[in-house]
Amino acid sequence: MPLKVNDWARPGGLFLETCRRPSVAGIDDVPWAGLVRPRVTTATQPIDEISRVAIEWLLDRIAGNDAPPRERVFSPRFIAGESCADIRVLA
């Protein structure tokens, strides 16, 4: 959606509307996130998978595997709550 500068500042514009409805997002889906209202929108990391891979790589290194450093990208999981304004509605 293309925006013009004056779209942000005009009455009822995206910037002003967003300020009236602040958005809050968290990370790692802390246990209390489900206890507050509105429910916090968050992203959670795959801690079990990260831990498993880290332990495997550590054990490989301890066993004498001198392979070069490895890199792995893990995908977070998005958990939609009610704490973020839907920008599609505000436009």
Secondary structure by P-SEA (a helix, b strand, c coil): cccccccccccccaaaaaaabbbbbbcccccccccccccccccccaaaaaaaaaaaaaaaaaacccccbbbbbbbbbbbbccccccccccc
